[in-house]
Structures are given as C-alpha cells and as structure tokens.
C-alpha cells in the first residue's frame, strides 16, 4: 500500500470523525446537517480513491473511481448549501424546489462520468487532468461548476464578515477565508508538483482539502458555537424550561405544540387536542380566539383549564395571532399562567380584610353604644352625623374605603365627651370660659381613646381635627386649609348641620335652611368649598333627610 492509498484512507477516517463531531453537537441544526453532508462528500471521495489505488484491474479501478464521482459531483453544491446556511443567507434554500434544482448539477456530471464522457482516463495515470481539460468540453463545464460554487462561498463569507455585528463573527469569517485559501493554495500546489515530479510522494488535492478545509470549517463553527446554538433549538429549549404554559394552535384552534409546563398543567399530552376542550367554559375559549383573530392579540383574561383528572385550574391567559404574508391567520400562540396559589392567597387576604373590617366596626359600634348609654343625645347626634358624612363623601366620589373610614370616625367623633361632666354637657345656659375649655378638650380626648385601637390612622386624626376651621379659628391646634384632613373637613360640615337642626337644652332646633345658610356664608372661610357644595346639593337637589 503506497503513500497515496494511505493518505486516502487516513483522510476517510478523519472525515468520519469530523462528521461525528458535527452531528454530535446538534443533530437537528440545519448548519450542522449541511456541514456533515459536505464532509461526507469528501469521505466518499477519499474512500473510493483509496480503493481504486488498490484495484487489481483497470475495470475495478474505474468502478471505484466512478463511485467516488458521487462525492466530487455533490461537494460544490453541498459547499454552497453549507456556506449560505452558515452566513444566514439561506433564504433561497427554504424553497422546496431549491434542493431538487440544485441537485441537477451533480446528477448531470455524475451521468457524464458514468457514461465515460468526463474523466475516466484519469484511472490510468497518477494525474491525468491536464490532458483531459485539453480534450473534453465537459471537463471545462465541471471546472466552471466548481469555480462558481467556490466564488459563491467566498462572496457569502466576505459579506458575512463585512456585516458582522460582533468581533467573534468577524474573526470567524477571517478563519473561514484563511482555511479555504490554504486549502486552495495547497490543492493547486499539489497539482503542479504532480506534473513536475510525476511521482505520488504527496497527497492528492482531495486529501489536502479534507485535512485543511474541513478541519478548518469544523474548528471555526465549533469555536463560535454555531453548531450548538441555533434559533430553532434555543427557542425549543427556552419554551421547555419556561414555567408559563405555552401552546401553539393552528387556525382552527387545534394544538400543534405544547411545552412542558402546559402538558404538566393538564397532566396529559395536549398535542392534536382542540383548545376549547381544555377550557371549562368552551364559549370563553372561542371568544378569546375570535378576539385574537380580529385584533391580533387577545386581552389577558382569567379562564379555568381542566386537567385530565377533572380538577379545575384557574389560569391567566393571553393570546397572539400568527399572521401569514397575506394577513391571513396561520395560527395562535396562547400563554397561560397558573394562578391557583395567587387566588388562594388573594382569598386569604380578602378573608383577613373582612375579619379586620368586622373587628374595626365591632370596636367602633361598641364605643358608640357605651357613649349612647352614658349620653343618649350624643349617641343619636353621632349616628346622624355619620349618615350625612357618608352621603357627602359619596357625593364627592370618594372611595369606599374613605367613606367607610369616615363613617367610623363620625360614629364616635364625640367619644371624648365621655370624660366631661353631664352638668356641663347639658347646661341650659351659656358656658363660661373654663367650661368651654373643658368642652374643647373632647377632641383630644376622643383622639386619645381611638388611637389606642387597631383602626386606620385617618379615623383618630379626623376625630382630633373635626373642630378645626380653614381660617385657623378652630381647635385644638388652629390648623388651616391643607393642614386639615379631608375627612375632618367633611365631618366638620356634617357636625355643624346636624347640631343646628337638632334641639339643644340651651336653644330650640333651627331650620335646615338656616343651617345651609351658615355653611354657605362661610364657604372657603371656615368650611371647605367642595364639601359645602356637596352638602347643599344633597339637601336641595337630592332631598336628603336625617330620617
């Protein structure tokens, strides 16, 4: 076995190892598949040439040479496929007809070889290409075929390097060009040496290409991870590790793909199942897809999925339409998030709020009953003030939480009077200065009582400030305008109105008109203008009464 034969078999083994490396990285990646195909053409070439050199007759050598022609006929097309895929210029290869049309070229030259019209005479010499080129037009056609393919590959790599976004991509392009150039120079040099020396002391062109070009390609794409990372494989991997349940539907709503989270959620394989069948309310599933068809996206909504064991799974679902070039709907992407724990937590929080709400009201109602037992007039006054205060709050479009806090504050706003002697509270005549100072202390006293309870802070502050006035003439601190809490401003107006229209031990009840006149005349001086307007509107337009 001579040097030529050994080099052929050595390169054949190298080819097989390179194919294993490429496919082992990622067998589903398009770039890997084209790379493996390209190297496979080299392996067929090398193996058959080695066997031809060991043949016992010219007919046997011709058989192996013709078989090897499969490799060198296909390799130019395989090279183009690989380089276009590697440089992201493979749009033309995505057309179904492209592979079939491009395979016409290898088929043509293979047919020429097998019918004896191309290079059969090479089997009788160490290097017979020079004579053949001068006598056969088909050989020139093959040469044109190879050169054209190489030019396409070089152009794709150069463009890839020019438009590279990263240093790694630019370095990759340079390595591809360098390895290809070395292979070309060595291939041409080998041919020249064959002609000059007429001795098979160095490997033939095919072996040089394999040793330099193929190894250079595999190293380059391995170095920059193009064999192990592709958009398709990464997208599939990302979908598989997501906690969000993703399903892809066709335009009829049939599930084409479900990620791990979706299958796990339903505890079954969802592929080829109709989407509406996994939703408890079928009509809502249909509504989601119809809205997505019309608008391109479906607003997030809560649905109930059904697992294979029949249990309900609350999920937050959103959808997006996949549109084809003609704006027709090709399918849908539906994502769902399991909100079972979220709903359970929300229900627990809501239950906790209800219990806290009840405890707050129980505490306030208990205090109000104590005050009512001690001073029925004050108890009735607080209840009536609370009714008007809530009505004003709603007329001003305050939130339900603010209105409820205001109701609790109003219900016990005079609780501080529990510390004041009954003879002062019920004195028929005018109060002297010391007595009035005692009366004024009820605001602070009420605050001190309520702040010790687990109630919203605005309740105690509203009680403390309900006798403050905008001009600073109120008590206990003489606060002005923005310093006074809104709830306290509402409580102040409701307190004044109820006090004026109620009978007192030192004067008879006044009319509602007189009470409204009081707050209207002092609008924006003593009382908040918006509160006054709301209160007046309640009585004059909406016929509010204390009944």
PABADO-384341 format. One line per field, with one value per residue (C-alpha): x, y, z. Coordinates in Angstrom, 2 decimals. Last residue first. Example, Ala and Ser with C-alpha at 12.3 -4.5 7.8 and 13.67 -1.06 7.14 Angstrom:
BEGIN
X <- (13.67, 12.30)
Y <- (-1.06, -4.50)
Z <- (7.14, 7.80)
***
This chain:
BEGIN
X <- (-84.88, -81.93, -83.04, -81.53, -83.78, -81.47, -81.47, -81.68, -80.43, -77.73, -76.72, -76.07, -73.84, -71.86, -71.36, -70.22, -67.73, -66.29, -65.94, -64.17, -65.60, -64.48, -63.54, -63.96, -67.78, -68.71, -71.92, -72.80, -72.14, -74.44, -77.10, -77.31, -78.07, -80.70, -82.36, -82.31, -84.37, -83.15, -83.84, -84.62, -81.93, -79.97, -81.01, -80.41, -82.91, -81.32, -81.16, -78.08, -76.11, -76.80, -75.56, -72.47, -71.42, -71.89, -69.74, -66.98, -67.04, -66.43, -63.45, -62.16, -62.30, -60.33, -57.59, -56.69, -53.23, -54.39, -56.64, -55.51, -54.90, -55.76, -54.47, -57.46, -59.43, -60.84, -60.03, -57.29, -59.03, -59.93, -61.57, -60.63, -63.49, -63.28, -59.48, -58.95, -61.79, -60.44, -56.96, -58.28, -60.11, -57.31, -54.97, -56.91, -58.02, -56.13, -57.31, -55.12, -55.70, -59.40, -59.22, -56.54, -58.28, -61.57, -59.83, -58.11, -61.45, -63.23, -60.87, -62.97, -65.76, -63.35, -62.20, -65.86, -66.37, -63.35, -64.65, -68.24, -70.87, -74.17, -77.33, -79.09, -76.04, -76.38, -72.71, -71.51, -73.89, -73.02, -69.34, -66.88, -64.84, -67.39, -67.19, -64.13, -66.48, -67.63, -66.33, -67.52, -69.89, -68.26, -64.87, -66.41, -68.40, -65.33, -63.33, -66.13, -66.27, -62.50, -62.54, -65.50, -63.52, -64.61, -66.99, -67.83, -71.50, -70.25, -68.37, -71.33, -73.66, -71.16, -70.94, -74.74, -75.24, -72.30, -73.67, -76.99, -75.26, -73.05, -76.02, -78.00, -75.13, -74.63, -78.30, -78.29, -75.44, -73.94, -75.77, -75.20, -71.49, -71.16, -73.11, -70.78, -67.71, -69.15, -70.03, -66.47, -64.93, -67.36, -66.71, -62.97, -63.32, -65.60, -63.17, -60.30, -62.27, -63.21, -59.62, -58.38, -60.92, -59.76, -56.13, -56.95, -58.89, -55.99, -53.56, -55.75, -56.14, -52.37, -51.77, -54.11, -52.87, -51.37, -50.08, -51.31, -49.83, -51.65, -49.83, -52.28, -52.49, -51.93, -54.27, -54.48, -52.66, -51.44, -47.90, -49.12, -50.18, -49.59, -52.23, -51.46, -53.16, -53.36, -54.49, -54.48, -55.19, -57.54, -57.08, -60.23, -59.92, -61.25, -58.45, -57.13, -56.80, -59.38, -58.43, -60.41, -60.07, -58.97, -58.36, -55.47, -56.55, -56.39, -53.94, -54.12, -57.34, -59.89, -58.33, -57.38, -60.97, -62.24, -59.64, -60.63, -64.37, -63.90, -62.18, -64.94, -67.61, -65.91, -66.21, -64.07, -61.16, -59.20, -61.75, -61.62, -58.01, -58.76, -56.27, -53.66, -50.82, -52.02, -50.15, -51.56, -51.25, -53.07, -50.52, -47.69, -48.53, -48.60, -45.36, -43.52, -44.41, -47.46, -47.36, -49.88, -53.00, -56.10, -57.79, -58.86, -56.09, -53.47, -52.63, -49.35, -49.50, -47.41, -47.78, -45.55, -42.90, -40.48, -37.88, -39.35, -40.06, -36.43, -35.19, -37.47, -36.42, -32.76, -33.11, -34.77, -32.55, -29.35, -26.76, -24.53, -23.13, -22.85, -20.89, -18.09, -15.20, -17.28, -18.01, -14.34, -12.94, -15.34, -14.59, -10.82, -10.90, -12.86, -10.58, -7.19, -7.17, -10.12, -8.86, -5.41, -6.92, -8.96, -5.97, -3.73, -1.32, 2.43, 5.00, 2.94, 5.63, 5.32, 7.69, 6.65, 3.05, 2.41, 4.03, 1.67, -1.36, -0.17, 0.38, -3.16, -4.56, -2.19, -3.20, -6.89, -6.70, -4.76, -7.35, -10.25, -8.62, -7.89, -11.37, -13.07, -10.72, -11.46, -15.22, -14.97, -12.95, -15.68, -18.35, -16.45, -15.90, -19.65, -22.20, -20.85, -21.87, -18.48, -17.67, -20.91, -20.42, -16.94, -18.27, -21.11, -18.76, -16.26, -19.00, -20.47, -16.98, -16.33, -19.59, -18.77, -15.25, -16.59, -19.22, -16.78, -14.33, -17.12, -18.00, -14.33, -14.24, -17.34, -15.60, -13.12, -9.70, -7.49, -9.02, -8.44, -4.75, -4.22, -6.46, -4.49, -2.55, -1.27, -2.40, -4.71, -7.67, -7.61, -8.97, -12.49, -12.64, -15.84, -17.62, -17.43, -21.17, -20.68, -18.73, -21.22, -24.08, -22.27, -21.78, -25.52, -26.65, -24.29, -25.86, -29.49, -29.10, -29.50, -33.00, -34.10, -32.66, -34.29, -37.80, -38.99, -37.99, -36.07, -32.77, -33.33, -33.48, -30.10, -28.14, -27.58, -23.78, -23.60, -26.65, -25.26, -21.87, -23.33, -25.63, -22.86, -20.43, -23.02, -23.49, -19.73, -19.41, -22.04, -20.04, -16.80, -18.51, -20.61, -17.51, -16.06, -18.35, -16.98, -13.42, -14.30, -15.68, -12.80, -10.29, -12.11, -12.10, -8.41, -7.57, -6.31, -7.64, -5.69, -5.49, -9.21, -9.89, -8.09, -9.91, -13.24, -12.52, -11.27, -14.18, -16.82, -15.26, -15.07, -18.77, -19.46, -17.64, -20.16, -23.12, -21.89, -21.61, -25.11, -26.53, -24.66, -25.93, -29.53, -29.36, -31.17, -28.08, -26.57, -23.01, -22.83, -23.65, -20.55, -18.17, -19.35, -18.94, -15.40, -14.55, -15.87, -13.86, -10.64, -11.16, -11.53, -8.49, -6.35, -7.77, -6.84, -3.43, -2.62, -3.52, -1.34, 1.61, 1.65, 0.00)
Y <- (60.29, 62.69, 63.97, 64.28, 65.80, 65.09, 68.61, 70.92, 68.70, 66.73, 69.68, 71.80, 69.07, 68.60, 72.35, 72.72, 69.86, 71.35, 74.77, 73.51, 75.23, 78.20, 80.72, 78.72, 78.68, 80.67, 82.10, 78.72, 76.84, 79.07, 79.39, 75.61, 75.55, 78.30, 76.45, 73.23, 75.02, 75.60, 73.38, 75.11, 76.56, 75.87, 72.25, 71.65, 70.60, 69.41, 71.32, 73.31, 70.32, 68.19, 70.91, 71.74, 68.10, 67.34, 70.37, 69.43, 65.73, 66.66, 68.85, 66.09, 63.54, 65.98, 66.20, 69.73, 71.12, 71.95, 74.75, 75.92, 74.27, 76.12, 73.31, 72.20, 73.93, 76.19, 79.77, 78.74, 80.20, 76.75, 75.58, 72.82, 71.26, 67.84, 67.75, 65.16, 62.92, 63.06, 62.18, 59.15, 57.83, 58.65, 56.27, 53.16, 51.30, 48.97, 50.79, 53.02, 55.89, 55.83, 56.86, 59.53, 61.02, 61.25, 63.05, 65.46, 66.39, 66.36, 69.03, 71.78, 71.08, 71.65, 74.91, 75.90, 75.28, 77.44, 80.25, 80.27, 78.20, 79.81, 78.45, 75.12, 73.10, 69.57, 68.88, 70.86, 69.11, 65.76, 66.03, 65.54, 62.34, 60.70, 63.84, 62.33, 59.95, 62.94, 61.62, 58.08, 57.38, 60.14, 58.40, 55.04, 56.59, 58.48, 55.25, 53.71, 56.65, 56.62, 52.86, 53.24, 55.80, 59.44, 60.43, 63.84, 62.84, 59.61, 61.53, 63.84, 60.86, 59.24, 62.45, 62.79, 59.28, 59.63, 62.94, 61.20, 58.41, 60.85, 63.01, 59.99, 58.92, 62.49, 62.72, 59.29, 60.25, 57.39, 54.57, 56.19, 56.63, 52.93, 52.03, 54.17, 52.50, 49.08, 50.18, 51.40, 48.14, 45.99, 48.08, 47.59, 43.88, 43.43, 45.16, 43.08, 39.89, 41.03, 42.05, 38.65, 36.95, 39.10, 38.27, 34.56, 34.80, 36.62, 33.97, 31.21, 33.16, 33.61, 29.96, 28.82, 31.46, 29.09, 31.26, 30.70, 31.53, 31.07, 31.42, 31.33, 30.08, 30.88, 33.87, 35.59, 38.89, 37.81, 37.31, 34.87, 36.05, 34.34, 35.67, 36.39, 35.08, 35.84, 33.60, 33.96, 30.49, 28.85, 25.05, 22.97, 19.25, 16.72, 14.15, 15.05, 18.67, 21.30, 24.92, 27.76, 31.15, 34.57, 37.15, 38.86, 40.79, 38.78, 39.93, 40.37, 42.40, 40.39, 36.93, 37.49, 38.46, 35.30, 33.16, 34.52, 34.19, 30.53, 29.90, 31.82, 29.69, 26.44, 27.31, 24.62, 25.12, 22.04, 21.20, 24.77, 24.23, 21.20, 18.38, 17.43, 17.79, 18.14, 15.28, 14.92, 16.21, 19.40, 21.68, 19.28, 19.33, 23.13, 23.43, 21.02, 22.99, 22.32, 22.13, 21.77, 22.38, 22.59, 26.01, 26.01, 28.46, 26.14, 26.40, 26.77, 26.17, 27.82, 27.16, 29.62, 28.00, 28.18, 25.41, 23.75, 27.04, 28.13, 24.78, 24.96, 28.53, 27.57, 24.66, 26.80, 29.86, 27.79, 27.12, 24.04, 24.11, 27.87, 27.82, 30.17, 27.73, 24.87, 26.87, 27.60, 24.22, 22.35, 24.61, 24.48, 20.68, 20.51, 22.93, 21.74, 17.95, 17.47, 19.87, 18.35, 14.88, 15.90, 17.54, 14.46, 13.65, 13.90, 11.41, 10.22, 10.95, 12.76, 15.36, 18.45, 17.49, 16.13, 19.19, 21.46, 19.51, 19.65, 23.38, 23.89, 21.93, 23.55, 27.00, 26.11, 24.52, 27.50, 29.86, 27.90, 27.90, 31.63, 32.54, 30.54, 31.97, 35.52, 34.94, 33.56, 36.54, 38.84, 36.78, 36.85, 40.61, 41.10, 42.63, 41.08, 42.95, 42.86, 39.36, 37.89, 39.66, 38.11, 34.66, 34.77, 36.00, 33.22, 30.56, 31.91, 32.05, 28.44, 27.27, 29.09, 27.60, 24.06, 24.37, 26.11, 23.23, 20.76, 22.60, 22.58, 18.83, 18.52, 20.33, 17.45, 17.29, 19.93, 19.52, 15.73, 16.07, 18.25, 16.14, 12.90, 12.78, 9.41, 7.84, 5.07, 5.98, 9.51, 8.13, 8.08, 11.87, 13.14, 11.35, 7.75, 7.24, 7.07, 10.33, 12.23, 10.94, 12.11, 15.49, 15.89, 14.47, 16.81, 19.79, 18.62, 18.58, 22.36, 22.05, 19.48, 21.41, 24.68, 23.30, 23.36, 27.00, 27.35, 27.12, 30.58, 32.12, 30.55, 33.76, 33.32, 33.02, 29.36, 28.41, 30.03, 28.43, 24.96, 24.99, 26.32, 23.65, 20.91, 22.11, 22.00, 18.62, 16.71, 15.82, 15.21, 12.79, 10.82, 10.65, 8.29, 5.60, 6.22, 5.95, 2.74, 1.18, 2.53, 0.88, -2.44, -2.11, -1.13, -4.27, -5.37, -2.30, -0.91, 2.62, 2.47, 1.56, 4.66, 6.79, 5.33, 6.12, 9.66, 10.77, 9.18, 10.90, 14.25, 14.08, 13.23, 16.39, 18.49, 16.49, 16.89, 20.65, 20.77, 18.88, 21.01, 24.24, 22.95, 22.14, 18.91, 16.77, 19.27, 18.87, 15.14, 15.80, 17.93, 15.81, 12.55, 14.09, 15.18, 11.66, 10.19, 12.68, 11.92, 8.20, 8.96, 11.25, 8.38, 6.06, 8.45, 9.25, 5.54, 4.98, 7.85, 6.75, 3.25, 0.00)
Z <- (58.99, 58.76, 55.33, 51.87, 49.24, 46.29, 44.85, 47.86, 50.69, 48.87, 46.70, 49.79, 51.25, 48.03, 47.63, 51.25, 50.89, 47.69, 49.38, 52.52, 55.61, 57.71, 55.05, 51.81, 52.36, 55.46, 54.01, 52.55, 55.82, 57.83, 55.11, 54.97, 58.70, 58.39, 55.52, 57.56, 60.19, 63.73, 66.74, 70.08, 72.35, 75.60, 76.03, 72.33, 69.65, 66.41, 63.10, 64.18, 65.56, 62.46, 60.09, 62.18, 62.57, 58.84, 57.94, 60.41, 59.44, 55.80, 56.78, 59.10, 56.27, 54.11, 56.78, 57.87, 57.15, 53.62, 54.93, 58.38, 61.77, 65.00, 67.19, 69.35, 67.88, 65.18, 64.20, 61.75, 58.70, 57.32, 60.56, 63.03, 65.03, 63.34, 63.75, 66.53, 65.32, 61.75, 63.07, 65.00, 61.94, 59.48, 61.35, 60.30, 63.44, 65.79, 68.92, 71.08, 68.66, 69.49, 73.15, 72.78, 69.73, 71.62, 74.46, 72.08, 70.52, 73.90, 75.25, 73.68, 76.19, 79.08, 77.54, 77.19, 80.90, 81.81, 79.53, 80.77, 79.01, 78.03, 79.58, 79.66, 80.84, 79.44, 78.63, 81.68, 84.08, 82.47, 83.42, 80.57, 80.24, 77.94, 75.83, 74.08, 72.27, 70.17, 66.81, 67.57, 64.63, 62.57, 62.62, 61.70, 58.85, 57.63, 57.50, 55.45, 53.05, 52.59, 51.87, 49.52, 47.53, 47.46, 44.70, 46.24, 46.54, 48.09, 50.79, 51.38, 51.91, 54.27, 56.33, 56.48, 57.91, 60.33, 61.65, 62.41, 64.36, 66.28, 67.29, 68.47, 70.73, 71.97, 72.94, 74.58, 76.94, 79.02, 77.28, 73.88, 74.65, 75.52, 72.40, 70.25, 71.76, 70.96, 67.41, 66.87, 68.12, 66.16, 63.07, 63.34, 64.13, 61.11, 58.79, 60.23, 59.60, 56.12, 55.39, 56.54, 54.31, 51.41, 52.18, 52.34, 49.09, 47.45, 48.68, 47.27, 44.04, 43.73, 44.59, 41.83, 39.38, 36.81, 34.00, 30.45, 27.06, 23.78, 20.44, 17.55, 13.99, 10.32, 10.32, 6.94, 6.55, 3.09, 4.42, 7.13, 10.57, 13.91, 16.31, 19.96, 23.09, 26.79, 29.65, 33.45, 34.82, 37.32, 37.26, 37.81, 38.52, 36.02, 36.38, 32.91, 33.96, 33.03, 32.47, 34.00, 32.40, 33.65, 30.97, 29.26, 26.17, 22.96, 20.33, 16.56, 16.86, 14.87, 15.10, 18.75, 19.56, 17.87, 19.65, 23.08, 22.35, 21.40, 24.74, 26.55, 24.86, 25.91, 29.62, 31.28, 28.89, 27.75, 25.03, 23.66, 22.58, 20.40, 21.08, 18.46, 21.03, 24.62, 26.30, 29.84, 33.39, 32.35, 33.98, 33.18, 29.49, 29.53, 31.55, 29.23, 26.12, 23.96, 20.18, 17.36, 19.47, 17.27, 17.24, 13.59, 12.56, 14.05, 17.73, 19.60, 23.36, 26.07, 29.83, 31.71, 33.87, 30.94, 30.64, 27.52, 25.76, 26.16, 24.84, 21.81, 21.08, 21.52, 19.10, 16.46, 16.90, 16.69, 19.38, 19.43, 15.90, 15.74, 18.97, 17.95, 18.32, 16.92, 13.75, 13.23, 14.22, 11.95, 9.00, 9.47, 9.77, 6.53, 4.66, 5.84, 6.03, 3.70, 1.06, 1.17, 0.76, -2.27, -3.95, -3.81, -1.01, -1.59, -2.97, -5.91, -8.53, -11.84, -10.40, -12.35, -13.14, -9.69, -8.16, -10.08, -8.86, -5.26, -5.49, -6.76, -3.81, -1.34, -2.49, -2.37, 1.08, 2.43, 0.96, 2.49, 5.92, 5.69, 4.44, 7.20, 9.84, 8.69, 8.80, 12.34, 13.46, 12.15, 13.91, 17.19, 17.00, 16.85, 14.48, 11.30, 8.15, 6.46, 7.73, 6.41, 3.11, 2.82, 3.81, 1.25, -1.52, -0.80, -0.91, -4.15, -5.71, -4.65, -6.26, -9.48, -9.53, -9.11, -11.85, -14.19, -13.69, -14.39, -17.59, -18.56, -18.05, -20.17, -23.03, -23.25, -24.98, -23.36, -19.91, -20.18, -20.86, -17.80, -15.50, -15.81, -12.59, -11.42, -14.66, -15.89, -13.67, -15.12, -18.36, -16.90, -16.73, -18.35, -21.17, -19.96, -19.40, -15.61, -15.55, -17.69, -15.54, -12.43, -14.04, -14.76, -11.38, -9.57, -11.42, -11.13, -7.34, -7.31, -8.77, -6.19, -3.25, -4.39, -5.13, -1.53, -1.06, 2.20, 0.32, -1.19, 2.29, 3.12, 3.58, 7.32, 6.92, 7.99, 5.92, 2.78, 3.48, 3.96, 0.95, -1.31, -0.06, -0.60, -4.18, -4.85, -3.00, -4.99, -8.10, -6.15, -3.81, -6.30, -8.52, -5.92, -7.31, -10.81, -9.45, -7.63, -10.84, -12.93, -10.59, -10.96, -14.74, -14.71, -12.79, -9.39, -7.54, -4.57, -5.98, -6.71, -3.06, -1.89, -4.44, -3.25, 0.38, -0.26, -2.45, -0.27, 2.76, 0.98, 0.06, 3.72, 4.75, 2.82, 4.15, 7.75, 7.25, 5.73, 8.71, 11.21, 9.64, 9.71, 13.42, 14.35, 15.04, 17.50, 18.73, 17.97, 14.33, 13.89, 15.98, 14.37, 10.92, 11.82, 12.97, 9.71, 7.67, 9.58, 8.87, 5.15, 5.34, 6.65, 3.99, 1.17, 2.66, 2.94, -0.72, -1.89, 0.25, -1.18, 0.00)
***
